Amino acid sequence: MYIDDKRQIGLQFTYDKVIEAMVKQLDQIKWSKAYSMFYLRNNKSNMTAIFQLFKGVAWVNGQYFFNKTILKNNNPELDITSLQNKNRSDDYPKCPAAYFQKLKLKKYAYKTAQTYVSCFEAFMFYFKNEKLDHINEQMIRSYLEHLVDQKVSDSKLNQVINSIKFYYEVVMGMPNRFYSIERPRKKEKLPEVISKEEVLRILQYTTNIKHHCILSLLYSAGLRISELLNLKIEDIESDRMLIRVRNTKGNRERYTLLSETVLNKLRIYYRKASPKEYLFEGVKGGQYSKTSVSVILKKSAKKAGIQKNVYPHMLRHCFATHLLENGEDLRYIQVLMGHKSSKTTEIYTHVAMRKLKDIKNLLDP
């Protein structure tokens, strides 16, 4: 952010006497009444000092300060025509042409672009009597606080912030802005899983060879549904018993496990279906649909007598949980899942019930 026409690092936190006392130890630290936060000059030495000061004491969230967005260079070129031509009421604003062009040049995924456009146009509507370059950071934070009052979810709020930052920082080329506001920490939901026996029962009732291969891969390789549908024939590396996973979340290509049992099924399926480009294709060619995968899984789960609402991503949760229950190292599971942070993988320790049941209670003989 800019104060006195100079780039500054803003420090904002829920009031805590200890944290405040530590912040005041920083050289040349100042208080901004306008922004309700401490700040100091934006340079490498000050940034290092902040991280060293709070190491092991507090978590420093720099997600709105550092610009580390990994863009998918292998995304198909974005067709912005439908986004530009969507129906809008006469009094509803339309994103600037430069906004659409930048989304296209950066090769954003269509759904991400759609979300950004929707969020930014709502932002423009809120400030319809203001010029975009006259909207300052304090006004933007007031808008975000308005959304919080409207009970907008944290994930939606982050999308709004990203869409605004995209305009000012990427489209307009302005310096990074700080819009974060105090809000409750997001509650972590535990992954929903079913037992290994229930998964095997689902597969037993999936008699169609193509459908069986689809569900088997989701479970045995821990794939996201988009990763499964993006698989190509050459991604099944049978000589190494590995699956190459491309077009992943965060653009982090990885390898995961190839089951020998699944490989045998895949060979039968391949001889029958002869897919041309993708491993799993629709009747008329092209990628198989996500909806079809969900329908297959729900039908098989119903036949298997599973009462829970079973969905494709649940099989990925099961993959991690069951590996953990079998005693596999959490670090290896993190690699197979393609998680950037070990904290994401650690959540499965809370649902790995077999290991918990093996712990001997201190009061039991």
MARLUMBA-663326 format. One line per 2 residues: number of its first residue (from 1); their letters; for each residue x, y, z of C-alpha. Coordinates in nm, 3 decimals. Layout:
<recs>
NUM	A	X/Y/Z  ...
</recs>
This chain:
<recs>
1	MY	0.000/0.000/0.000  0.100/0.366/-0.040
3	ID	0.121/0.619/0.244  0.283/0.958/0.187
5	DK	0.342/0.849/-0.175  0.578/0.572/-0.061
7	RQ	0.529/0.195/-0.065  0.464/0.060/0.284
9	IG	0.412/-0.274/0.455  0.085/-0.273/0.652
11	LQ	0.056/-0.485/0.968  -0.301/-0.568/1.070
13	FT	-0.401/-0.815/1.344  -0.673/-0.893/1.596
15	YD	-0.586/-0.689/1.903  -0.336/-0.871/2.123
17	KV	-0.109/-0.700/2.379  0.182/-0.935/2.313
19	IE	0.163/-0.899/1.934  0.133/-0.520/1.965
21	AM	0.437/-0.506/2.192  0.635/-0.715/1.943
23	VK	0.528/-0.498/1.650  0.649/-0.187/1.832
25	QL	0.999/-0.342/1.846  1.033/-0.296/1.468
27	DQ	1.251/-0.005/1.358  1.067/0.305/1.232
29	IK	0.724/0.146/1.285  0.436/0.394/1.259
31	WS	0.061/0.396/1.315  -0.189/0.499/1.045
33	KA	-0.518/0.630/1.180  -0.668/0.631/0.829
35	YS	-0.593/0.261/0.772  -0.614/0.152/1.138
37	MF	-0.288/-0.039/1.121  0.084/-0.019/1.188
39	YL	0.311/0.027/0.888  0.675/0.063/0.788
41	RN	0.871/0.116/0.468  0.840/-0.159/0.209
43	NK	1.189/-0.302/0.161  1.358/-0.639/0.184
45	SN	1.522/-0.580/0.523  1.193/-0.479/0.687
47	MT	1.011/-0.778/0.535  1.286/-1.011/0.667
49	AI	1.266/-0.846/1.010  0.889/-0.907/1.029
51	FQ	0.918/-1.277/0.949  1.211/-1.324/1.189
53	LF	1.031/-1.141/1.469  0.717/-1.356/1.449
55	KG	0.881/-1.689/1.362  0.737/-1.953/1.594
57	VA	0.508/-1.696/1.758  0.245/-1.591/1.505
59	WV	0.147/-1.679/1.149  0.222/-1.401/0.901
61	NG	-0.038/-1.402/0.623  0.115/-1.246/0.315
63	QY	-0.138/-1.373/0.060  -0.247/-1.021/-0.038
65	FF	0.107/-0.887/-0.037  0.300/-1.138/-0.244
67	NK	0.194/-1.196/-0.601  0.271/-1.565/-0.660
69	TI	-0.020/-1.660/-0.882  0.076/-1.956/-1.099
71	LK	-0.092/-1.923/-1.433  -0.178/-2.226/-1.641
73	NN	0.017/-2.179/-1.962  -0.139/-2.498/-2.094
75	NP	-0.494/-2.367/-2.056  -0.676/-2.330/-2.387
77	EL	-0.715/-1.971/-2.505  -1.005/-1.810/-2.323
79	DI	-1.308/-1.727/-2.539  -1.413/-1.394/-2.392
81	TS	-1.704/-1.342/-2.634  -1.964/-1.513/-2.415
83	LQ	-1.842/-1.323/-2.107  -1.862/-0.990/-2.286
85	NK	-2.201/-1.061/-2.443  -2.384/-1.200/-2.140
87	NR	-2.720/-1.038/-2.066  -2.703/-0.742/-1.830
89	SD	-2.973/-0.498/-1.725  -2.943/-0.148/-1.868
91	DY	-2.825/0.004/-1.540  -2.573/-0.273/-1.467
93	PK	-2.210/-0.194/-1.556  -1.987/-0.398/-1.783
95	CP	-1.621/-0.477/-1.714  -1.377/-0.260/-1.909
97	AA	-1.256/-0.417/-2.236  -0.901/-0.423/-2.096
99	YF	-1.022/-0.650/-1.813  -1.148/-0.911/-2.062
101	QK	-0.834/-0.883/-2.274  -0.603/-0.935/-1.976
103	LK	-0.796/-1.246/-1.869  -0.753/-1.378/-2.222
105	LK	-0.382/-1.295/-2.245  -0.313/-1.454/-1.906
107	KY	-0.501/-1.769/-2.020  -0.726/-1.783/-1.715
109	AY	-0.959/-2.081/-1.695  -1.313/-1.997/-1.812
111	KT	-1.475/-2.055/-1.470  -1.216/-1.835/-1.296
113	AQ	-1.266/-1.561/-1.555  -1.643/-1.591/-1.518
115	TY	-1.612/-1.549/-1.138  -1.377/-1.250/-1.169
117	VS	-1.605/-1.071/-1.415  -1.916/-1.134/-1.204
119	CF	-1.747/-1.014/-0.882  -1.590/-0.707/-1.041
121	EA	-1.911/-0.598/-1.212  -2.093/-0.622/-0.876
123	FM	-1.814/-0.406/-0.730  -1.860/-0.152/-1.014
125	FY	-2.236/-0.148/-0.955  -2.182/-0.070/-0.585
127	FK	-1.963/0.228/-0.686  -2.163/0.318/-0.997
129	NE	-2.142/0.689/-0.916  -1.764/0.678/-0.879
131	KL	-1.487/0.656/-1.136  -1.278/0.341/-1.092
133	DH	-0.953/0.534/-1.054  -1.111/0.747/-0.777
135	IN	-1.191/0.446/-0.556  -0.931/0.426/-0.278
137	EQ	-0.834/0.143/-0.046  -1.047/0.270/0.242
139	MI	-1.356/0.267/0.016  -1.274/-0.085/-0.099
141	RS	-1.242/-0.205/0.259  -1.580/-0.048/0.337
143	YL	-1.726/-0.244/0.045  -1.575/-0.566/0.179
145	EH	-1.714/-0.494/0.525  -2.055/-0.443/0.360
147	LV	-2.024/-0.793/0.209  -1.931/-0.939/0.547
149	DQ	-2.246/-0.776/0.692  -2.440/-0.947/0.410
151	KV	-2.306/-1.284/0.541  -2.097/-1.348/0.229
153	SD	-1.875/-1.655/0.277  -1.498/-1.626/0.323
155	SK	-1.433/-1.801/-0.009  -1.663/-1.557/-0.192
157	LN	-1.494/-1.266/-0.019  -1.155/-1.388/-0.140
159	QV	-1.289/-1.412/-0.495  -1.410/-1.052/-0.472
161	IN	-1.071/-0.935/-0.343  -0.891/-1.123/-0.621
163	SI	-1.116/-0.972/-0.888  -1.052/-0.619/-0.757
165	KF	-0.677/-0.674/-0.726  -0.674/-0.815/-1.078
167	YY	-0.812/-0.489/-1.214  -0.589/-0.248/-1.026
169	EV	-0.268/-0.451/-1.018  -0.279/-0.658/-1.340
171	VM	-0.499/-0.459/-1.578  -0.393/-0.111/-1.462
173	GM	-0.040/-0.209/-1.355  -0.071/-0.037/-1.018
175	PN	0.131/-0.149/-0.710  -0.003/-0.423/-0.482
177	RF	-0.291/-0.308/-0.265  -0.390/-0.423/0.081
179	YS	-0.762/-0.486/0.131  -0.767/-0.747/0.404
181	IE	-1.022/-0.699/0.681  -1.070/-0.876/1.010
183	RP	-1.310/-1.167/0.983  -1.359/-1.502/1.160
185	RK	-1.105/-1.770/1.074  -1.263/-2.023/0.841
187	KE	-1.376/-2.341/1.013  -1.202/-2.647/0.877
189	KL	-1.442/-2.920/0.773  -1.315/-3.274/0.809
191	PE	-1.308/-3.474/0.484  -1.598/-3.715/0.440
193	VI	-1.486/-4.073/0.385  -1.621/-4.428/0.370
195	SK	-1.436/-4.744/0.464  -1.215/-4.941/0.227
197	EE	-1.467/-5.226/0.242  -1.743/-4.991/0.127
199	VL	-1.529/-4.864/-0.163  -1.461/-5.222/-0.274
201	RI	-1.832/-5.297/-0.251  -1.906/-5.000/-0.479
203	LQ	-1.653/-5.126/-0.733  -1.801/-5.475/-0.711
205	YT	-2.139/-5.335/-0.815  -1.987/-5.132/-1.101
207	TN	-2.006/-5.393/-1.375  -1.950/-5.172/-1.681
209	IK	-1.575/-5.195/-1.755  -1.538/-4.827/-1.843
211	HH	-1.726/-4.713/-1.536  -1.527/-4.955/-1.320
213	CI	-1.198/-4.811/-1.448  -1.315/-4.455/-1.383
215	LS	-1.410/-4.518/-1.020  -1.107/-4.739/-0.959
217	LL	-0.870/-4.468/-1.077  -1.037/-4.198/-0.867
219	YS	-0.980/-4.413/-0.559  -0.652/-4.596/-0.627
221	AG	-0.467/-4.292/-0.763  -0.626/-4.020/-0.547
223	LR	-0.729/-3.814/-0.850  -0.948/-3.509/-0.864
225	IS	-1.233/-3.556/-1.112  -1.085/-3.290/-1.346
227	EL	-0.750/-3.471/-1.338  -0.916/-3.800/-1.424
229	LN	-1.105/-3.651/-1.719  -0.788/-3.481/-1.848
231	LK	-0.593/-3.811/-1.856  -0.461/-3.910/-2.193
233	IE	-0.357/-4.258/-2.302  0.014/-4.174/-2.283
235	DI	-0.026/-4.061/-1.920  -0.061/-4.426/-1.811
237	ES	0.307/-4.521/-1.777  0.268/-4.896/-1.729
239	DR	0.643/-4.967/-1.752  0.696/-4.759/-1.436
241	ML	0.353/-4.834/-1.282  0.287/-4.462/-1.251
243	IR	0.025/-4.216/-1.374  0.137/-3.876/-1.495
245	VR	-0.111/-3.613/-1.377  -0.119/-3.293/-1.583
247	NT	-0.348/-2.987/-1.576  -0.362/-3.003/-1.199
249	KG	-0.481/-2.751/-0.944  -0.210/-2.487/-0.910
251	NR	-0.044/-2.620/-1.227  0.174/-2.860/-1.024
253	ER	0.230/-3.162/-1.246  0.290/-3.482/-1.051
255	YT	0.303/-3.862/-1.061  0.076/-4.092/-0.866
257	LL	0.029/-4.466/-0.821  -0.091/-4.706/-1.090
259	SE	-0.254/-5.018/-0.947  -0.170/-5.345/-1.122
261	TV	-0.533/-5.453/-1.078  -0.654/-5.131/-1.241
263	LN	-0.396/-5.163/-1.521  -0.536/-5.505/-1.616
265	KL	-0.889/-5.359/-1.624  -0.768/-5.063/-1.830
267	RI	-0.619/-5.295/-2.092  -0.953/-5.474/-2.130
269	YY	-1.133/-5.139/-2.150  -0.887/-5.001/-2.407
271	RK	-0.932/-5.299/-2.640  -1.310/-5.254/-2.626
273	AS	-1.339/-4.873/-2.641  -1.030/-4.769/-2.844
275	PK	-1.025/-4.409/-2.711  -0.855/-4.165/-2.948
277	EY	-0.735/-3.869/-2.740  -0.854/-3.883/-2.381
279	LF	-0.845/-4.203/-2.179  -1.216/-4.166/-2.111
281	EG	-1.429/-4.013/-2.384  -1.796/-3.945/-2.441
283	VK	-2.010/-4.127/-2.697  -1.930/-3.862/-2.959
285	GG	-1.565/-3.830/-2.857  -1.404/-3.557/-2.652
287	QY	-1.380/-3.547/-2.274  -1.614/-3.755/-2.062
289	SK	-1.843/-3.538/-1.849  -1.820/-3.474/-1.474
291	TS	-2.194/-3.524/-1.440  -2.172/-3.874/-1.586
293	VS	-1.902/-3.972/-1.335  -2.118/-3.850/-1.044
295	VI	-2.421/-4.043/-1.175  -2.216/-4.364/-1.215
297	LK	-2.084/-4.338/-0.859  -2.424/-4.265/-0.703
299	KS	-2.587/-4.558/-0.884  -2.315/-4.801/-0.777
301	AK	-2.320/-4.673/-0.418  -2.696/-4.722/-0.404
303	KA	-2.664/-5.079/-0.535  -2.392/-5.144/-0.275
305	GI	-2.624/-5.026/0.003  -2.413/-4.724/0.101
307	QK	-2.634/-4.480/0.290  -2.396/-4.183/0.273
309	NV	-2.406/-3.928/-0.007  -2.106/-4.050/-0.207
311	YP	-1.946/-3.812/-0.458  -1.629/-3.838/-0.674
313	HM	-1.403/-3.622/-0.455  -1.486/-3.847/-0.159
315	LR	-1.287/-4.126/-0.327  -0.982/-3.897/-0.327
317	HC	-1.035/-3.837/0.046  -1.060/-4.213/0.093
319	FA	-0.731/-4.266/-0.093  -0.539/-4.041/0.151
321	TH	-0.719/-4.164/0.462  -0.680/-4.535/0.384
323	LL	-0.309/-4.494/0.298  -0.261/-4.318/0.630
325	EN	-0.446/-4.597/0.810  -0.214/-4.847/0.643
327	GE	0.084/-4.669/0.797  0.212/-4.479/0.491
329	DL	0.428/-4.173/0.556  0.233/-3.845/0.547
331	RY	0.503/-3.681/0.332  0.461/-3.943/0.057
333	IQ	0.084/-3.902/0.069  0.131/-3.526/0.029
335	VL	0.334/-3.585/-0.290  0.080/-3.832/-0.432
337	MG	-0.207/-3.593/-0.359  -0.022/-3.296/-0.509
339	HK	-0.068/-3.081/-0.198  0.153/-2.772/-0.186
341	SS	0.146/-2.763/0.194  0.172/-3.052/0.441
343	KT	-0.099/-2.880/0.648  -0.354/-2.972/0.381
345	TE	-0.257/-3.339/0.405  -0.247/-3.337/0.785
347	IY	-0.624/-3.295/0.802  -0.655/-3.665/0.710
349	TH	-0.496/-3.760/1.042  -0.826/-3.655/1.202
351	VA	-1.028/-3.909/1.005  -0.785/-4.203/1.001
353	MR	-0.990/-4.391/1.260  -0.812/-4.728/1.248
355	KL	-0.490/-4.579/1.375  -0.678/-4.391/1.648
357	KD	-0.851/-4.711/1.758  -0.509/-4.881/1.792
359	IK	-0.393/-4.625/2.049  -0.411/-4.783/2.393
361	NL	-0.604/-4.574/2.644  -0.395/-4.474/2.946
363	LD	-0.652/-4.607/3.192  -0.699/-4.945/3.024
365	P	-0.495/-5.246/3.148
</recs>
